[in-house]
Amino acid sequence: MRKKDYFVKISNTNLSSASTSSAPIAITSSWLLLLGILLIAANLRAPLTAVGPIVSEIQRSFGISSALTGLLTTLPLLAFALISPLAPRIAQRISMENTLFIAMVVLTGAIVIRSLPAIAALFVGTILLGMAIAVANVLLPSMIKRDFPATVGLMTGLYSVVMNLGAALASGFSIPITEKISFGWQGMLACWALLALIATIAWVPQLRSFAKKDNNKATTNGEKNGSLLRSGLAWKVALFMGLQSFCFYVNISWLPEILSDRGMSHVDAGWMLSLLQFVSLPATFIIPVIAGKQASQRLLVILTTILLLLGYLGLLSGNVDLIPICMILLGIAGGSGFSLAVMFFVLRTSSTRQSAQLSGMAQSLGYLLAAAGPLLFGLIHDLTNNWTVSLVMLVAVAVIFGYIGFGAGANKTISGAQEQ
């Protein structure tokens, strides 16, 4: 494949009728778009995963209950669930480019607000942060489908790697930064506003592309509002997204606490969580590339499910020596599961608009399940005073994940699927 084929930018400009001198401009535009997408992706997990290792510090600073502290994880997920279905509609009215720019401006401000020394600011900033990330979560996969149609798997892999790398770095450096700077955990949280600001500035060149794209003009057959709700395949993709999100947010919320109870220091537990996310990076890059070349992704779903089950069963065994291995297994499974979910938004749809709608539907349902995960996991622990039943629940979720994913991985698109 020639280099220029990696960057196919679909716009209102007809490149086929443009002069030869316009080709370098188109390639430069595509590189700028890719840079903007990757910088936004870096902001989609880091502000969330930075909180997990310092939850106890936040709780002590404000003197709040464990339940109220748990809202710091739950509120962004509820915002994801509520805002995700709205993102495609907003983008349809003002363009994906402008919608993403507004989202990044809000995200930058939200991170600053969250770091202010007031409990109200902590929760208001957390909600706004969740709303902004929700919009980008939904729109970036469909933008990749629209603007990089020849290399969807590669671009999805890059986007996923950067997002998970940001999450891993945020988890690992959360406590060290908190301990080094004079402003403590609030200063650490504020640091992430700089990354959001850089992404916002890098996105400015895309604001010129405010016109609606050809793929977004009219709904096609099977794309009318509400049609996805009648699609069995769409529900399978949505549930697959939901179950992998359920596992991910339980992991980042509770694994450090579980490991601390097993005798690890808080710093070491934080690094174990970071290890989990670092080892997910190869999977988040490789899996989309492989998935994009295969008609069916069922084998990838089966392999992912096996790794997930082995990881949770290892934790359930209580063997401390198995903890690093379990983190590696769960990390690979998590990276693979997320990448498959994002690829399903592209592979199971027939247009950019339908991809955005499926992404919105799947992430709305997905993050409702994800919001319930940490709360349910913690509630079971409180009722039983141990982690065994909670971990058994995760084993059951992994089995259901595999069953649903087997259906979502079938070689079908929503418009052409024979719905039951």
N, C-alpha and C positions, 0 to 999 in steps of 0.2 A: 504494500500500500504506500502511495506517495505521501510525503510529509503533509502536503496541503489537504489531503483527504481527512486528516485527523481533526481538522477545524472547519467544519461545514457550518457556516453561519446563515441561517435562514432569516431573511429580513425583507423589507419592502423593496430593497434595492435589487435589481435584476443583474446579477453578476455576469450572466452569460452575455449581456449586451454591453457590459462595461468595457472600458479600454483596458489594455494590458497593464498599464501603470497602476490600475486600481487594485490589482491582486495583492501587492505587498500591504496595502492598507487593510484589506479584508483579513489577511493573515494576522496582522498586528492587532486588529480588533478582536479576533478570536483568542489570541493570547491574553489580552486584557480581560476578556470575559472569563476565561479559565481562571486567571489570577483572582478575579473578584469572587467567583464561585467558591474557590478553595479558601479564601480568607473568611468568607461568610461561614463556610462549613466548620472552620476552626472555632467558631463561636457558638456552635449549636449544642455542645455538651460541656465544655470547660466551665462555664459559670454555674452549672448544676453540680458537677462532680467535685468541684472545689469545696462544697459545703460539707459533704459526708464526714471527712476526717476531723472537722472542727465543730461538729454538732454539740459536743459536750462543753466546749468553750463558749459557744453562743448561749447555751442553756444556763451556764453559770453567770454569764455577764448580765442577763436580763432576769434571772431567777424565774424562768418559765418552766412549765411542766413538760414531761416527755411527749405527751400528746400534742401540745402546742408546738413543740419543736419539730415534731414529725410533719407538721404542715409545711415546713420549709421545703420538703421533698414533694409533698402531695399537691400543693397549690400550683406549681408550674405544670404538673401533669393534668390537673383539672382545666387549666388555661389552654393547654394543648387540645384537650378534648372539645372544649367549647369553641375555640377559634379556628381549628383546622377546617371545618366545613365552610367557613366564611372566606378563607383565603383565595380559593379559585374565583369566587364571585367578585371580590375586590380587584383581583388581578385582571379580570375580564373587563372591568370598567376603566382602570387607570394604567394597565399594563403590568406585567410581571416585574419589569425593571424598576418602575416607580414604587411598586408595593414593597419590594425588597429593600429599597433605599429607606423608605419610611420605617420599616421594621428594624433596620440597623440603627437608625437614629434613636428610636424608642429603646432599643436594647442598651445602647451606650448610656442613655440617661437612667434607665432602670438599674443598671449595675451600680451607678454612683449613688442613687437614692437608697439602694439596699445596704450600702456600707455606712450610711449616716448613723450617728449614735442615738437612735430612737427606735423603739420596738415597732411603732406604726410604720416608719420608713422601711424597716426590715421586711415587713410583710407586703406593703404596697409595692416596693421595688421587686419583690419576688414574683408577684402577680403580673406586673408589667413585663418583666423579663420572660415569663412563660408565654405571654401573648405574642411577643416579638419573635421568639424562637419558633413558635407554632407556625407562623406565616412562612418563615424560611424553610422549615421542615417540609412543608407541603409543596412549595413552589420549586425548590431546587431540582428534584428529580424530573419534573415535567419540563423544566428549562433545559436540562441535559438532553432529554428526548427530542426537544425541538431544535436545539442549536448544534448538537453533536450527534446526529442520527447515524453516522457511519461508525462511530466508536462509543456507543452507549455503555458497553461493559467496562471499557478502559476508564472512561470519565467517571462512571459511578464508583469504580474502584478507587480512583484518586480522591474523589469527594469523601468517600467513606473512611479512607485511611487518615486523611487530615482531620476529620471530625473526631475519630477515635484517638488519634494522637493528642489532640487538644484535651480530651477527657482524661487520658492517662497522665499527661503532664500536670494537669490541675490537681488530680488526686495525689500524685507523688510529692508535689512541691507545696501543697497546701499548708501542712504543719511546719516544714522548714522555713517558709517565707513568713508565716505567722510569728515564729520564734525570733526571726532575725530583724524584722522591722519594728519601729517604735509604736506604730499604730495597731499592732496586734492583728487579730483576725479581720477586723474591719478594713484595715489597710490592705490586707491580702486580697479580700474580695474586691476592693476598689481597683486593684492592679489590672483586673480583667477588663475594665472599661477601656484601657489603652488598646487592647487587641480589637475590641469592637469598633473603636474610633478609626483605627487603621483600615479595617474592612469597609467602613462607611465611606471613607475617602477614596479607597480603591474602586468603589462601585460608581462613583460620580460619572466616569466616561460612559456608562451604560444608560444614563438618563436621556441621552439623545435618541435612544431607540424606544421612544414612547408610543409609537404607532402600534396598533394591534397587529399581531402576526396572522398570516394567512390561515394557519392551523387553528386559530382561535375564533374565527368569524362565525360560522354557523354550526349548529349542532347537527350531527349526522344521525342516521337511523340508529337507534339503540343508545343514543347519547343524551336523550332528553332528561330533564331534571327528574329525579326519582327512579330512573331506570336501573341504576346500580343497586338500589335497595331490593329490587326484584331478581337480582342476579345471584345465583348460588355461588358462582366462582368469585364474585366480588366479596361476598361474605367470608369465603374461605381465606382470601388474601387479607381481609380486615382482621379476622381472628388470628391468623398467623402473625401479623404485625403486632397484635395485642399481646399474644402469649410471649413473644420474644421480648417485648417491652416490659411485661410483667416480671420476667426473670431478670432482665438487666437492672431494673430499678430496685428490685429486692436485693440484688447483689451489691449495688453501690451503697444502699442504705444500711444493710445489716451485716454484710460479711466482715467489715472491720470489728464490729461488736462481737460477732461469733468468735473471730480469731483472738480477740482480747480475752474472752472468757476461756479460751483454750490455753492461755498463758503467754500470748505474744504482747509486746509493748504496743502502745498506740501508734508509734512511729513505724514499727515493723508491720503492723496490720495495715497501715496506710500504704506502705510499699507493696504489700501483697495484692491490695486492690489495684495498685498501679501496674503490677506485673500482669494481672488478669487483663487489663486493658491494652498493655503494650503487646502481648502475644496475640491479641486480636487483630493487630495491624496487617500481618501478611494475609490473613483470611479475608479481611475487608477489601484487599486489593485483588487477590487472586480469584476469589469466588465470583465476583461480577463478570470478570473476563471469561471464565469457564461457562458460567450460566448463560452469557450472551451468545455463546457459540453452540449451545445445545437446545434442541427443540423442547425437551422435557427436563425439568430440574429435580425430579423425584429422587434420584440417587443422591444428589447433594443434600436434600432434606433428610434422607435416612442417615447419612454419615454425620450430619450436624446433630441429629437427635441422639445418636449413640454417644457422641462426645459429651453432650449435655447430661445424659443419664449417668455416665461414668463419673463426671465431676461431682454431681450431687450425691451419688452413692458413696463416693470417697469421703466427702464431708460427713455424711451420715455415719460412717464407720467410726468416727472419733479418733482415728489414727493421725496424730500430729505430724508425723513424718510424711504423710500423703498430701499435706496442705499445699505445698508448691505445685505438685503434679495436678491437683484439683484445680488450682488457679489457672494453670496452663490449659487444661481441658475446657474449662468454662470460658476462658478467654477466646479460644479458637471457635468454640460453638457460638459464643455471643457475636463475634465478628461475622461469622458465616450466616447466622440467622438474620442479623440486621441487613446485611448486604443482599440476601435473597429477598427479604421483604421489600426493599427499595427496588430491586430489579423487577419484582412482580408488578409494581406500579407501571413499569414500562412495557414488559413483555406480555402482560395479560390485557393490554389495552390497544386500541387501534388509532388513537390520535392524541395530540398534546393535551387537548381539553379534557378528554376522557381520563387521561393519565392524572391530571391535576384533580379531577373529581374523585377518582379512586384513592388517590393519595390523601385527600381531605377526609373521605369516609373512613378509610383504614386507620388513619392516625387519630381520628376522633374516637372511634371504638377502642383502638389500641391503647390510647393514653387513659381512657376510663379504667381499663383493666390494669394498666400500669399504676394508676393512682391507688387502686384498691390493694395492689400487691404488698407494698411496705406496711400498710395499715393492718391488713389481714395477717401477715407474717408476724408482726409485733404483737398483735392481739393474741394469737395462738401461743406465742412465747409467754406472755403475761399470764395466760390461763393455766399453762402447764409447767411453768418455771424451768423449762429446758428447751433446747433447740430441736429435739428429735422430731416431734410432730410437725413443726414448721418445715423442716427439711424433707420429711415424707411428702408434704404437700407439694414441694418443688419437684420431686420425682414424678408425682402424678401429673403435674403441669407439663413436664417434659414429654410424657407419653402422649398427652393430648396434642401438644405442639407438633409432634411427629405425624399424628393421624391427620390433623388439619392441613399441615404442610404438604402431605402426599397429594391431597386434592388440589391445593393451590399450585403445585408444581407441574400439573398436567399441561400438555401441549395444546392450549386453547387460548382464545381471546374472548373477552366478555361479549363483544358484539357477535361473535360466531359460536359461542358456547351453546350447547344444548342444555338449557336449564331444567332442573328437575322440578 
